[in-house]
Amino acid sequence: MMDKEIYHWWGLHAFFQKGETIPLSQKASKDAFQIAHQRLLEGKIVGLFPEGKISDDGALGKFYRGYEIIPKDYEGVIVPFFIEGMFGSMFSKYKPTEKKSFFKRRIVTVYYGEPVSKDTNAQELREIIQGLKK
């Protein structure tokens, strides 16, 4: 699931479509969560970022409860994860004053936590993910 504006970015839209990304907006969030629910019933993975936006400062922001409205009548768990190394990249809202080469190697690490119950609320999930950050 991703913000509808980012979903329609020129040059990446076809990639997002191929990856079966679910566009999400404040006006159409109910539809997006219905699609997510259907995919979960089909045994597919649904990835979402409960902060609802790209970080402005690299810190973990408030988690929104939208995912909690998805009915829990599917088999599954939540796998918490944290992506480190993207802050200041071309995908980040923060732009450092010192420009780095577009081709400069960046170390990106994804930390995964132990699976937790699909009933885990947004605040509990935020605390788990905060614990993954080093």
N, CA, C and O atoms as a printed pandas DataFrame, in Angstrom:
     atom_number atom_name residue_name chain_id  residue_number  x_coord  y_coord  z_coord
0              1         N          MET        A               1    0.855   -1.164    0.000
1              2        CA          MET        A               1    0.000    0.000    0.000
2              3         C          MET        A               1    0.902    1.228    0.000
3              4         O          MET        A               1    1.919    1.271    0.693
4              5         N          MET        A               2    0.518    2.207   -0.775
5              6        CA          MET        A               2    1.333    3.427   -0.835
6              7         C          MET        A               2    0.459    4.625   -1.171
7              8         O          MET        A               2   -0.623    4.496   -1.742
8              9         N          ASP        A               3    0.957    5.774   -0.802
9             10        CA          ASP        A               3    0.267    7.027   -1.082
10            11         C          ASP        A               3   -0.043    7.121   -2.579
11            12         O          ASP        A               3    0.810    6.849   -3.424
12            13         N          LYS        A               4   -1.270    7.509   -2.881
13            14        CA          LYS        A               4   -1.724    7.571   -4.270
14            15         C          LYS        A               4   -0.875    8.510   -5.121
15            16         O          LYS        A               4   -0.643    8.236   -6.298
16            17         N          GLU        A               5   -0.407    9.615   -4.538
17            18        CA          GLU        A               5    0.428   10.545   -5.309
18            19         C          GLU        A               5    1.744    9.889   -5.721
19            20         O          GLU        A               5    2.185   10.047   -6.859
20            21         N          ILE        A               6    2.371    9.156   -4.807
21            22        CA          ILE        A               6    3.623    8.466   -5.132
22            23         C          ILE        A               6    3.353    7.354   -6.142
23            24         O          ILE        A               6    4.150    7.130   -7.053
24            25         N          TYR        A               7    2.231    6.660   -5.978
25            26        CA          TYR        A               7    1.831    5.574   -6.885
26            27         C          TYR        A               7    1.794    6.045   -8.336
27            28         O          TYR        A               7    2.094    5.277   -9.251
28            29         N          HIS        A               8    1.429    7.298   -8.541
29            30        CA          HIS        A               8    1.306    7.829   -9.903
30            31         C          HIS        A               8    2.559    8.573  -10.384
31            32         O          HIS        A               8    2.506    9.251  -11.410
32            33         N          TRP        A               9    3.673    8.461   -9.670
33            34        CA          TRP        A               9    4.911    9.107  -10.118
34            35         C          TRP        A               9    5.275    8.616  -11.513
35            36         O          TRP        A               9    5.265    7.420  -11.805
36            37         N          TRP        A              10    5.594    9.580  -12.356
37            38        CA          TRP        A              10    6.002    9.260  -13.716
38            39         C          TRP        A              10    7.257    8.393  -13.678
39            40         O          TRP        A              10    8.174    8.650  -12.897
40            41         N          GLY        A              11    7.291    7.381  -14.511
41            42        CA          GLY        A              11    8.454    6.509  -14.611
42            43         C          GLY        A              11    8.417    5.330  -13.647
43            44         O          GLY        A              11    9.084    4.322  -13.880
44            45         N          LEU        A              12    7.658    5.441  -12.585
45            46        CA          LEU        A              12    7.586    4.346  -11.611
46            47         C          LEU        A              12    6.193    3.726  -11.539
47            48         O          LEU        A              12    6.019    2.646  -10.975
48            49         N          HIS        A              13    5.202    4.408  -12.110
49            50        CA          HIS        A              13    3.822    3.936  -12.028
50            51         C          HIS        A              13    3.667    2.509  -12.570
51            52         O          HIS        A              13    3.012    1.682  -11.936
52            53         N          ALA        A              14    4.250    2.216  -13.713
53            54        CA          ALA        A              14    4.133    0.870  -14.295
54            55         C          ALA        A              14    4.766   -0.175  -13.373
55            56         O          ALA        A              14    4.239   -1.280  -13.239
56            57         N          PHE        A              15    5.864    0.156  -12.753
57            58        CA          PHE        A              15    6.525   -0.734  -11.802
58            59         C          PHE        A              15    5.595   -1.019  -10.612
59            60         O          PHE        A              15    5.461   -2.165  -10.183
60            61         N          PHE        A              16    4.962    0.022  -10.090
61            62        CA          PHE        A              16    4.045   -0.145   -8.959
62            63         C          PHE        A              16    2.841   -0.993   -9.355
63            64         O          PHE        A              16    2.383   -1.823   -8.570
64            65         N          GLN        A              17    2.327   -0.790  -10.566
65            66        CA          GLN        A              17    1.205   -1.601  -11.040
66            67         C          GLN        A              17    1.601   -3.068  -11.145
67            68         O          GLN        A              17    0.863   -3.952  -10.710
68            69         N          LYS        A              18    2.760   -3.318  -11.718
69            70        CA          LYS        A              18    3.244   -4.702  -11.881
70            71         C          LYS        A              18    3.407   -5.372  -10.520
71            72         O          LYS        A              18    3.171   -6.572  -10.386
72            73         N          GLY        A              19    3.807   -4.607   -9.521
73            74        CA          GLY        A              19    3.979   -5.138   -8.173
74            75         C          GLY        A              19    2.682   -5.226   -7.387
75            76         O          GLY        A              19    2.699   -5.531   -6.195
76            77         N          GLU        A              20    1.563   -4.962   -8.041
77            78        CA          GLU        A              20    0.237   -5.026   -7.417
78            79         C          GLU        A              20    0.111   -4.107   -6.210
79            80         O          GLU        A              20   -0.542   -4.442   -5.222
80            81         N          THR        A              21    0.746   -2.944   -6.308
81            82        CA          THR        A              21    0.668   -1.943   -5.248
82            83         C          THR        A              21   -0.760   -1.430   -5.131
83            84         O          THR        A              21   -1.448   -1.232   -6.132
84            85         N          ILE        A              22   -1.188   -1.220   -3.906
85            86        CA          ILE        A              22   -2.530   -0.690   -3.651
86            87         C          ILE        A              22   -2.388    0.806   -3.363
87            88         O          ILE        A              22   -1.793    1.183   -2.353
88            89         N          PRO        A              23   -2.934    1.677   -4.249
89            90        CA          PRO        A              23   -2.858    3.116   -3.975
90            91         C          PRO        A              23   -3.793    3.491   -2.829
91            92         O          PRO        A              23   -4.897    2.959   -2.710
92            93         N          LEU        A              24   -3.336    4.407   -1.998
93            94        CA          LEU        A              24   -4.077    4.786   -0.800
94            95         C          LEU        A              24   -4.141    6.305   -0.705
95            96         O          LEU        A              24   -3.128    6.988   -0.852
96            97         N          SER        A              25   -5.331    6.822   -0.460
97            98        CA          SER        A              25   -5.487    8.261   -0.222
98            99         C          SER        A              25   -6.490    8.440    0.913
99           100         O          SER        A              25   -7.224    7.513    1.254
100          101         N          GLN        A              26   -6.516    9.615    1.483
101          102        CA          GLN        A              26   -7.455    9.866    2.579
102          103         C          GLN        A              26   -8.900    9.701    2.113
103          104         O          GLN        A              26   -9.752    9.240    2.874
104          105         N          LYS        A              27   -9.173   10.072    0.878
105          106        CA          LYS        A              27  -10.544    9.989    0.364
106          107         C          LYS        A              27  -10.933    8.573   -0.041
107          108         O          LYS        A              27  -12.117    8.237   -0.053
108          109         N          ALA        A              28   -9.952    7.742   -0.373
109          110        CA          ALA        A              28  -10.255    6.386   -0.851
110          111         C          ALA        A              28   -9.625    5.315    0.034
111          112         O          ALA        A              28   -9.308    4.227   -0.446
112          113         N          SER        A              29   -9.443    5.605    1.296
113          114        CA          SER        A              29   -8.775    4.628    2.163
114          115         C          SER        A              29   -9.641    3.393    2.392
115          116         O          SER        A              29   -9.113    2.286    2.502
116          117         N          LYS        A              30  -10.949    3.561    2.465
117          118        CA          LYS        A              30  -11.837    2.422    2.691
118          119         C          LYS        A              30  -11.691    1.397    1.564
119          120         O          LYS        A              30  -11.606    0.197    1.822
120          121         N          ASP        A              31  -11.661    1.870    0.316
121          122        CA          ASP        A              31  -11.493    0.978   -0.831
122          123         C          ASP        A              31  -10.148    0.260   -0.767
123          124         O          ASP        A              31  -10.068   -0.942   -1.023
124          125         N          ALA        A              32   -9.099    0.993   -0.427
125          126        CA          ALA        A              32   -7.762    0.399   -0.358
126          127         C          ALA        A              32   -7.702   -0.704    0.697
127          128         O          ALA        A              32   -7.105   -1.755    0.464
128          129         N          PHE        A              33   -8.318   -0.469    1.852
129          130        CA          PHE        A              33   -8.297   -1.477    2.908
130          131         C          PHE        A              33   -9.167   -2.678    2.542
131          132         O          PHE        A              33   -8.887   -3.791    2.988
132          133         N          GLN        A              34  -10.217   -2.482    1.739
133          134        CA          GLN        A              34  -11.013   -3.612    1.249
134          135         C          GLN        A              34  -10.188   -4.474    0.297
135          136         O          GLN        A              34  -10.259   -5.702    0.351
136          137         N          ILE        A              35   -9.410   -3.838   -0.571
137          138        CA          ILE        A              35   -8.528   -4.578   -1.479
138          139         C          ILE        A              35   -7.481   -5.343   -0.669
139          140         O          ILE        A              35   -7.200   -6.507   -0.954
140          141         N          ALA        A              36   -6.906   -4.687    0.338
141          142        CA          ALA        A              36   -5.915   -5.349    1.195
142          143         C          ALA        A              36   -6.538   -6.558    1.879
143          144         O          ALA        A              36   -5.914   -7.617    1.944
144          145         N          HIS        A              37   -7.745   -6.419    2.384
145          146        CA          HIS        A              37   -8.435   -7.525    3.045
146          147         C          HIS        A              37   -8.617   -8.696    2.087
147          148         O          HIS        A              37   -8.366   -9.845    2.450
148          149         N          GLN        A              38   -9.050   -8.406    0.870
149          150        CA          GLN        A              38   -9.253   -9.470   -0.119
150          151         C          GLN        A              38   -7.943  -10.203   -0.413
151          152         O          GLN        A              38   -7.923  -11.429   -0.525
152          153         N          ARG        A              39   -6.870   -9.459   -0.536
153          154        CA          ARG        A              39   -5.569  -10.089   -0.808
154          155         C          ARG        A              39   -5.116  -10.957    0.359
155          156         O          ARG        A              39   -4.546  -12.029    0.156
156          157         N          LEU        A              40   -5.369  -10.497    1.569
157          158        CA          LEU        A              40   -5.023  -11.302    2.751
158          159         C          LEU        A              40   -5.841  -12.588    2.788
159          160         O          LEU        A              40   -5.318  -13.642    3.148
160          161         N          LEU        A              41   -7.118  -12.514    2.420
161          162        CA          LEU        A              41   -7.951  -13.717    2.357
162          163         C          LEU        A              41   -7.421  -14.713    1.327
163          164         O          LEU        A              41   -7.580  -15.924    1.480
164          165         N          GLU        A              42   -6.790  -14.188    0.279
165          166        CA          GLU        A              42   -6.206  -15.023   -0.775
166          167         C          GLU        A              42   -4.829  -15.554   -0.392
167          168         O          GLU        A              42   -4.202  -16.271   -1.172
168          169         N          GLY        A              43   -4.355  -15.208    0.803
169          170        CA          GLY        A              43   -3.050  -15.685    1.269
170          171         C          GLY        A              43   -1.874  -14.876    0.757
171          172         O          GLY        A              43   -0.729  -15.317    0.851
172          173         N          LYS        A              44   -2.144  -13.697    0.218
173          174        CA          LYS        A              44   -1.067  -12.845   -0.284
174          175         C          LYS        A              44   -0.503  -11.974    0.829
175          176         O          LYS        A              44   -1.121  -11.806    1.881
176          177         N          ILE        A              45    0.669  -11.427    0.580
177          178        CA          ILE        A              45    1.319  -10.511    1.513
178          179         C          ILE        A              45    0.860   -9.089    1.195
179          180         O          ILE        A              45    0.750   -8.713    0.028
180          181         N          VAL        A              46    0.596   -8.309    2.226
181          182        CA          VAL        A              46    0.272   -6.897    2.062
182          183         C          VAL        A              46    1.283   -6.115    2.894
183          184         O          VAL        A              46    1.371   -6.296    4.108
184          185         N          GLY        A              47    2.034   -5.257    2.244
185          186        CA          GLY        A              47    3.005   -4.420    2.941
186          187         C          GLY        A              47    2.469   -3.014    3.080
187          188         O          GLY        A              47    1.924   -2.448    2.132
188          189         N          LEU        A              48    2.626   -2.454    4.268
189          190        CA          LEU        A              48    2.197   -1.075    4.455
190          191         C          LEU        A              48    3.102   -0.387    5.458
191          192         O          LEU        A              48    3.800   -1.027    6.244
192          193         N          PHE        A              49    3.070    0.921    5.408
193          194        CA          PHE        A              49    3.868    1.754    6.291
194          195         C          PHE        A              49    2.894    2.544    7.155
195          196         O          PHE        A              49    2.315    3.524    6.687
196          197         N          PRO        A              50    2.701    2.133    8.415
197          198        CA          PRO        A              50    1.671    2.767    9.243
198          199         C          PRO        A              50    1.931    4.231    9.593
199          200         O          PRO        A              50    1.055    4.888   10.154
200          201         N          GLU        A              51    3.112    4.754    9.276
201          202        CA          GLU        A              51    3.337    6.190    9.478
202          203         C          GLU        A              51    2.552    7.004    8.454
203          204         O          GLU        A              51    2.230    8.168    8.693
204          205         N          GLY        A              52    2.250    6.395    7.330
205          206        CA          GLY        A              52    1.437    7.067    6.330
206          207         C          GLY        A              52    2.171    8.081    5.485
207          208         O          GLY        A              52    1.555    8.753    4.657
208          209         N          LYS        A              53    3.479    8.209    5.673
209          210        CA          LYS        A              53    4.232    9.174    4.874
210          211         C          LYS        A              53    5.724    8.866    4.979
211          212         O          LYS        A              53    6.153    8.066    5.810
212          213         N          ILE        A              54    6.492    9.510    4.128
213          214        CA          ILE        A              54    7.944    9.420    4.185
214          215         C          ILE        A              54    8.426   10.372    5.267
215          216         O          ILE        A              54    7.965   11.511    5.343
216          217         N          SER        A              55    9.340    9.919    6.094
217          218        CA          SER        A              55    9.832   10.721    7.218
218          219         C          SER        A              55   10.485   12.017    6.752
219          220         O          SER        A              55   11.234   12.034    5.775
220          221         N          ASP        A              56   10.190   13.101    7.466
221          222        CA          ASP        A              56   10.806   14.391    7.173
222          223         C          ASP        A              56   12.162   14.543    7.849
223          224         O          ASP        A              56   12.991   15.342    7.414
224          225         N          ASP        A              57   12.387   13.771    8.919
225          226        CA          ASP        A              57   13.601   13.958    9.710
226          227         C          ASP        A              57   14.352   12.666   10.035
227          228         O          ASP        A              57   15.340   12.702   10.768
228          229         N          GLY        A              58   13.911   11.543    9.512
229          230        CA          GLY        A              58   14.583   10.268    9.761
230          231         C          GLY        A              58   14.135    9.582   11.040
231          232         O          GLY        A              58   14.512    8.438   11.295
232          233         N          ALA        A              59   13.339   10.265   11.842
233          234        CA          ALA        A              59   12.842    9.673   13.087
234          235         C          ALA        A              59   11.544    8.918   12.815
235          236         O          ALA        A              59   10.824    9.219   11.863
236          237         N          LEU        A              60   11.261    7.943   13.655
237          238        CA          LEU        A              60   10.026    7.184   13.540
238          239         C          LEU        A              60    8.865    8.076   13.990
239          240         O          LEU        A              60    8.875    8.608   15.100
240          241         N          GLY        A              61    7.875    8.231   13.123
241          242        CA          GLY        A              61    6.751    9.113   13.423
242          243         C          GLY        A              61    5.595    8.390   14.072
243          244         O          GLY        A              61    5.709    7.236   14.486
244          245         N          LYS        A              62    4.486    9.087   14.152
245          246        CA          LYS        A              62    3.250    8.525   14.702
246          247         C          LYS        A              62    2.754    7.419   13.777
247          248         O          LYS        A              62    2.823    7.548   12.555
248          249         N          PHE        A              63    2.258    6.339   14.358
249          250        CA          PHE        A              63    1.656    5.265   13.574
250          251         C          PHE        A              63    0.143    5.473   13.556
251          252         O          PHE        A              63   -0.470    5.745   14.588
252          253         N          TYR        A              64   -0.443    5.341   12.378
253          254        CA          TYR        A              64   -1.881    5.476   12.230
254          255         C          TYR        A              64   -2.542    4.106   12.318
255          256         O          TYR        A              64   -1.931    3.084   12.004
256          257         N          ARG        A              65   -3.786    4.103   12.746
257          258        CA          ARG        A              65   -4.487    2.866   13.045
258          259         C          ARG        A              65   -5.263    2.301   11.863
259          260         O          ARG        A              65   -6.012    1.339   12.038
260          261         N          GLY        A              66   -5.113    2.854   10.685
261          262        CA          GLY        A              66   -5.901    2.415    9.535
262          263         C          GLY        A              66   -5.890    0.922    9.315
263          264         O          GLY        A              66   -6.933    0.333    9.031
264          265         N          TYR        A              67   -4.740    0.297    9.437
265          266        CA          TYR        A              67   -4.658   -1.142    9.184
266          267         C          TYR        A              67   -5.488   -1.943   10.187
267          268         O          TYR        A              67   -5.846   -3.090    9.919
268          269         N          GLU        A              68   -5.793   -1.347   11.335
269          270        CA          GLU        A              68   -6.563   -2.055   12.358
270          271         C          GLU        A              68   -8.014   -2.285   11.936
271          272         O          GLU        A              68   -8.698   -3.125   12.522
272          273         N          ILE        A              69   -8.498   -1.549   10.921
273          274        CA          ILE        A              69   -9.883   -1.736   10.478
274          275         C          ILE        A              69  -10.047   -2.910    9.523
275          276         O          ILE        A              69  -11.174   -3.292    9.206
276          277         N          ILE        A              70   -8.946   -3.487    9.061
277          278        CA          ILE        A              70   -9.035   -4.656    8.182
278          279         C          ILE        A              70   -9.594   -5.810    9.012
279          280         O          ILE        A              70   -9.046   -6.128   10.067
280          281         N          PRO        A              71  -10.684   -6.448    8.549
281          282        CA          PRO        A              71  -11.227   -7.590    9.298
282          283         C          PRO        A              71  -10.144   -8.656    9.517
283          284         O          PRO        A              71   -9.283   -8.866    8.663
284          285         N          LYS        A              72  -10.202   -9.309   10.651
285          286        CA          LYS        A              72   -9.151  -10.268   11.045
286          287         C          LYS        A              72   -9.542  -11.714   10.731
287          288         O          LYS        A              72   -9.091  -12.635   11.413
288          289         N          ASP        A              73  -10.370  -11.922    9.712
289          290        CA          ASP        A              73  -10.842  -13.266    9.386
290          291         C          ASP        A              73   -9.941  -13.995    8.385
291          292         O          ASP        A              73  -10.416  -14.854    7.642
292          293         N          TYR        A              74   -8.680  -13.670    8.359
293          294        CA          TYR        A              74   -7.699  -14.310    7.480
294          295         C          TYR        A              74   -6.633  -14.969    8.354
295          296         O          TYR        A              74   -6.483  -14.640    9.531
296          297         N          GLU        A              75   -5.905  -15.894    7.763
297          298        CA          GLU        A              75   -4.768  -16.518    8.452
298          299         C          GLU        A              75   -3.566  -15.611    8.224
299          300         O          GLU        A              75   -3.264  -15.259    7.084
300          301         N          GLY        A              76   -2.888  -15.236    9.283
301          302        CA          GLY        A              76   -1.708  -14.410    9.073
302          303         C          GLY        A              76   -1.223  -13.726   10.328
303          304         O          GLY        A              76   -1.843  -13.800   11.389
304          305         N          VAL        A              77   -0.114  -13.069   10.178
305          306        CA          VAL        A              77    0.537  -12.335   11.256
306          307         C          VAL        A              77    1.069  -11.025   10.697
307          308         O          VAL        A              77    1.050  -10.797    9.488
308          309         N          ILE        A              78    1.536  -10.179   11.579
309          310        CA          ILE        A              78    2.237   -8.958   11.186
310          311         C          ILE        A              78    3.728   -9.215   11.355
311          312         O          ILE        A              78    4.169   -9.685   12.404
312          313         N          VAL        A              79    4.500   -8.905   10.319
313          314        CA          VAL        A              79    5.958   -9.016   10.411
314          315         C          VAL        A              79    6.506   -7.591   10.431
315          316         O          VAL        A              79    6.555   -6.930    9.394
316          317         N          PRO        A              80    6.919   -7.115   11.610
317          318        CA          PRO        A              80    7.441   -5.752   11.687
318          319         C          PRO        A              80    8.812   -5.647   11.018
319          320         O          PRO        A              80    9.630   -6.562   11.105
320          321         N          PHE        A              81    9.047   -4.520   10.350
321          322        CA          PHE        A              81   10.359   -4.300    9.736
322          323         C          PHE        A              81   10.697   -2.818    9.749
323          324         O          PHE        A              81    9.829   -1.952    9.859
324          325         N          PHE        A              82   11.993   -2.565    9.633
325          326        CA          PHE        A              82   12.517   -1.203    9.637
326          327         C          PHE        A              82   13.586   -1.116    8.561
327          328         O          PHE        A              82   14.468   -1.972    8.493
328          329         N          ILE        A              83   13.517   -0.090    7.717
329          330        CA          ILE        A              83   14.500    0.108    6.652
330          331         C          ILE        A              83   15.442    1.219    7.085
331          332         O          ILE        A              83   15.009    2.336    7.371
332          333         N          GLU        A              84   16.738    0.905    7.132
333          334        CA          GLU        A              84   17.755    1.883    7.531
334          335         C          GLU        A              84   18.639    2.207    6.327
335          336         O          GLU        A              84   18.999    1.319    5.554
336          337         N          GLY        A              85   18.980    3.478    6.179
337          338        CA          GLY        A              85   19.918    3.871    5.131
338          339         C          GLY        A              85   19.301    4.642    3.990
339          340         O          GLY        A              85   20.002    4.999    3.044
340          341         N          MET        A              86   18.002    4.910    4.050
341          342        CA          MET        A              86   17.344    5.636    2.966
342          343         C          MET        A              86   17.246    7.136    3.232
343          344         O          MET        A              86   17.037    7.923    2.309
344          345         N          PHE        A              87   17.398    7.530    4.498
345          346        CA          PHE        A              87   17.267    8.938    4.834
346          347         C          PHE        A              87   18.357    9.749    4.124
347          348         O          PHE        A              87   19.540    9.419    4.207
348          349         N          GLY        A              88   17.952   10.796    3.436
349          350        CA          GLY        A              88   18.885   11.626    2.678
350          351         C          GLY        A              88   19.087   11.160    1.245
351          352         O          GLY        A              88   19.792   11.813    0.475
352          353         N          SER        A              89   18.470   10.023    0.874
353          354        CA          SER        A              89   18.591    9.528   -0.499
354          355         C          SER        A              89   17.629   10.291   -1.408
355          356         O          SER        A              89   16.886   11.157   -0.946
356          357         N          MET        A              90   17.645    9.971   -2.683
357          358        CA          MET        A              90   16.735   10.620   -3.617
358          359         C          MET        A              90   15.278   10.264   -3.327
359          360         O          MET        A              90   14.373   10.934   -3.824
360          361         N          PHE        A              91   15.034    9.209   -2.520
361          362        CA          PHE        A              91   13.680    8.810   -2.157
362          363         C          PHE        A              91   13.222    9.459   -0.856
363          364         O          PHE        A              91   12.101    9.222   -0.405
364          365         N          SER        A              92   14.071   10.264   -0.258
365          366        CA          SER        A              92   13.797   10.900    1.024
366          367         C          SER        A              92   13.316   12.323    0.807
367          368         O          SER        A              92   13.667   12.963   -0.185
368          369         N          LYS        A              93   12.513   12.814    1.734
369          370        CA          LYS        A              93   12.086   14.212    1.660
370          371         C          LYS        A              93   13.199   15.149    2.104
371          372         O          LYS        A              93   13.254   16.300    1.670
372          373         N          TYR        A              94   14.085   14.664    2.965
373          374        CA          TYR        A              94   15.212   15.460    3.436
374          375         C          TYR        A              94   16.281   15.468    2.352
375          376         O          TYR        A              94   16.651   14.416    1.830
376          377         N          LYS        A              95   16.764   16.627    2.023
377          378        CA          LYS        A              95   17.829   16.750    1.031
378          379         C          LYS        A              95   19.019   17.424    1.695
379          380         O          LYS        A              95   18.938   18.593    2.072
380          381         N          PRO        A              96   20.139   16.688    1.843
381          382        CA          PRO        A              96   21.311   17.293    2.483
382          383         C          PRO        A              96   21.854   18.452    1.663
383          384         O          PRO        A              96   21.722   18.479    0.439
384          385         N          THR        A              97   22.464   19.403    2.347
385          386        CA          THR        A              97   23.023   20.558    1.643
386          387         C          THR        A              97   24.239   20.137    0.816
387          388         O          THR        A              97   24.495   20.697   -0.250
388          389         N          GLU        A              98   24.972   19.167    1.305
389          390        CA          GLU        A              98   26.121   18.638    0.566
390          391         C          GLU        A              98   25.617   17.588   -0.413
391          392         O          GLU        A              98   25.179   16.510   -0.011
392          393         N          LYS        A              99   25.681   17.907   -1.692
393          394        CA          LYS        A              99   25.198   16.993   -2.723
394          395         C          LYS        A              99   26.175   15.832   -2.893
395          396         O          LYS        A              99   27.388   16.023   -2.979
396          397         N          LYS        A             100   25.617   14.631   -2.937
397          398        CA          LYS        A             100   26.424   13.441   -3.197
398          399         C          LYS        A             100   26.116   12.971   -4.611
399          400         O          LYS        A             100   25.065   13.280   -5.173
400          401         N          SER        A             101   27.030   12.236   -5.159
401          402        CA          SER        A             101   26.834   11.698   -6.490
402          403         C          SER        A             101   25.620   10.774   -6.508
403          404         O          SER        A             101   25.404   10.004   -5.573
404          405         N          PHE        A             102   24.833   10.855   -7.575
405          406        CA          PHE        A             102   23.673    9.988   -7.756
406          407         C          PHE        A             102   24.084    8.523   -7.692
407          408         O          PHE        A             102   23.317    7.677   -7.231
408          409         N          PHE        A             103   25.301    8.225   -8.157
409          410        CA          PHE        A             103   25.765    6.845   -8.242
410          411         C          PHE        A             103   26.547    6.391   -7.017
411          412         O          PHE        A             103   27.069    5.276   -6.999
412          413         N          LYS        A             104   26.637    7.231   -5.999
413          414        CA          LYS        A             104   27.372    6.859   -4.798
414          415         C          LYS        A             104   26.677    5.681   -4.124
415          416         O          LYS        A             104   25.457    5.669   -3.964
416          417         N          ARG        A             105   27.463    4.710   -3.741
417          418        CA          ARG        A             105   26.932    3.517   -3.083
418          419         C          ARG        A             105   26.349    3.875   -1.722
419          420         O          ARG        A             105   26.939    4.643   -0.963
420          421         N          ARG        A             106   25.202    3.318   -1.430
421          422        CA          ARG        A             106   24.497    3.548   -0.175
422          423         C          ARG        A             106   24.255    2.189    0.467
423          424         O          ARG        A             106   23.860    1.239   -0.209
424          425         N          ILE        A             107   24.489    2.099    1.751
425          426        CA          ILE        A             107   24.228    0.853    2.469
426          427         C          ILE        A             107   22.814    0.926    3.039
427          428         O          ILE        A             107   22.508    1.781    3.870
428          429         N          VAL        A             108   21.967    0.020    2.578
429          430        CA          VAL        A             108   20.589   -0.058    3.039
430          431         C          VAL        A             108   20.415   -1.399    3.740
431          432         O          VAL        A             108   20.762   -2.449    3.199
432          433         N          THR        A             109   19.878   -1.345    4.940
433          434        CA          THR        A             109   19.662   -2.556    5.727
434          435         C          THR        A             109   18.194   -2.628    6.113
435          436         O          THR        A             109   17.598   -1.631    6.520
436          437         N          VAL        A             110   17.618   -3.816    5.982
437          438        CA          VAL        A             110   16.237   -4.029    6.411
438          439         C          VAL        A             110   16.275   -4.954    7.624
439          440         O          VAL        A             110   16.787   -6.071    7.553
440          441         N          TYR        A             111   15.726   -4.474    8.734
441          442        CA          TYR        A             111   15.661   -5.258    9.969
442          443         C          TYR        A             111   14.246   -5.807   10.116
443          444         O          TYR        A             111   13.265   -5.069   10.019
444          445         N          TYR        A             112   14.158   -7.112   10.349
445          446        CA          TYR        A             112   12.867   -7.758   10.553
446          447         C          TYR        A             112   12.738   -8.191   11.999
447          448         O          TYR        A             112   13.695   -8.681   12.599
448          449         N          GLY        A             113   11.555   -8.008   12.554
449          450        CA          GLY        A             113   11.263   -8.473   13.900
450          451         C          GLY        A             113   10.555   -9.816   13.840
451          452         O          GLY        A             113   10.216  -10.308   12.764
452          453         N          GLU        A             114   10.340  -10.391   14.993
453          454        CA          GLU        A             114    9.579  -11.632   15.078
454          455         C          GLU        A             114    8.121  -11.343   14.711
455          456         O          GLU        A             114    7.602  -10.278   15.046
456          457         N          PRO        A             115    7.459  -12.277   14.027
457          458        CA          PRO        A             115    6.040  -12.078   13.714
458          459         C          PRO        A             115    5.227  -11.872   14.996
459          460         O          PRO        A             115    5.492  -12.493   16.025
460          461         N          VAL        A             116    4.231  -10.987   14.906
461          462        CA          VAL        A             116    3.339  -10.702   16.029
462          463         C          VAL        A             116    1.896  -10.907   15.567
463          464         O          VAL        A             116    1.622  -10.997   14.370
464          465         N          SER        A             117    1.000  -10.976   16.512
465          466        CA          SER        A             117   -0.416  -11.184   16.232
466          467         C          SER        A             117   -0.973  -10.087   15.331
467          468         O          SER        A             117   -0.576   -8.926   15.426
468          469         N          LYS        A             118   -1.890  -10.472   14.465
469          470        CA          LYS        A             118   -2.563   -9.489   13.606
470          471         C          LYS        A             118   -3.437   -8.541   14.419
471          472         O          LYS        A             118   -3.936   -7.549   13.886
472          473         N          ASP        A             119   -3.627   -8.835   15.703
473          474        CA          ASP        A             119   -4.396   -7.972   16.603
474          475         C          ASP        A             119   -3.531   -6.901   17.271
475          476         O          ASP        A             119   -4.039   -6.108   18.064
476          477         N          THR        A             120   -2.240   -6.868   16.961
477          478        CA          THR        A             120   -1.337   -5.878   17.553
478          479         C          THR        A             120   -1.757   -4.480   17.111
479          480         O          THR        A             120   -1.928   -4.219   15.920
480          481         N          ASN        A             121   -1.922   -3.586   18.084
481          482        CA          ASN        A             121   -2.378   -2.239   17.715
482          483         C          ASN        A             121   -1.207   -1.361   17.265
483          484         O          ASN        A             121   -0.043   -1.737   17.405
484          485         N          ALA        A             122   -1.533   -0.203   16.729
485          486        CA          ALA        A             122   -0.536    0.689   16.125
486          487         C          ALA        A             122    0.534    1.128   17.120
487          488         O          ALA        A             122    1.716    1.152   16.775
488          489         N          GLN        A             123    0.147    1.472   18.342
489          490        CA          GLN        A             123    1.133    1.928   19.334
490          491         C          GLN        A             123    2.080    0.793   19.724
491          492         O          GLN        A             123    3.286    1.011   19.846
492          493         N          GLU        A             124    1.549   -0.412   19.920
493          494        CA          GLU        A             124    2.396   -1.566   20.249
494          495         C          GLU        A             124    3.365   -1.851   19.098
495          496         O          GLU        A             124    4.544   -2.129   19.321
496          497         N          LEU        A             125    2.854   -1.779   17.868
497          498        CA          LEU        A             125    3.694   -2.032   16.700
498          499         C          LEU        A             125    4.793   -0.986   16.585
499          500         O          LEU        A             125    5.929   -1.313   16.241
500          501         N          ARG        A             126    4.468    0.256   16.868
501          502        CA          ARG        A             126    5.476    1.320   16.815
502          503         C          ARG        A             126    6.599    1.040   17.825
503          504         O          ARG        A             126    7.776    1.216   17.510
504          505         N          GLU        A             127    6.237    0.610   19.024
505          506        CA          GLU        A             127    7.240    0.298   20.036
506          507         C          GLU        A             127    8.125   -0.871   19.614
507          508         O          GLU        A             127    9.330   -0.859   19.867
508          509         N          ILE        A             128    7.538   -1.881   18.973
509          510        CA          ILE        A             128    8.316   -3.022   18.478
510          511         C          ILE        A             128    9.319   -2.557   17.421
511          512         O          ILE        A             128   10.491   -2.931   17.457
512          513         N          ILE        A             129    8.848   -1.746   16.492
513          514        CA          ILE        A             129    9.727   -1.265   15.410
514          515         C          ILE        A             129   10.775   -0.320   15.957
515          516         O          ILE        A             129   11.917   -0.341   15.499
516          517         N          GLN        A             130   10.418    0.508   16.927
517          518        CA          GLN        A             130   11.401    1.377   17.559
518          519         C          GLN        A             130   12.546    0.538   18.146
519          520         O          GLN        A             130   13.709    0.942   18.102
520          521         N          GLY        A             131   12.203   -0.625   18.692
521          522        CA          GLY        A             131   13.213   -1.529   19.240
522          523         C          GLY        A             131   14.125   -2.149   18.176
523          524         O          GLY        A             131   15.230   -2.586   18.495
524          525         N          LEU        A             132   13.679   -2.191   16.931
525          526        CA          LEU        A             132   14.506   -2.726   15.841
526          527         C          LEU        A             132   15.580   -1.732   15.419
527          528         O          LEU        A             132   16.639   -2.122   14.927
528          529         N          LYS        A             133   15.302   -0.442   15.616
529          530        CA          LYS        A             133   16.264    0.601   15.237
530          531         C          LYS        A             133   17.479    0.499   16.135
531          532         O          LYS        A             133   17.353    0.321   17.347
532          533         N          LYS        A             134   18.628    0.608   15.554
533          534        CA          LYS        A             134   19.867    0.496   16.320
534          535         C          LYS        A             134   20.372    1.863   16.720
535          536         O          LYS        A             134   21.410    1.971   17.373
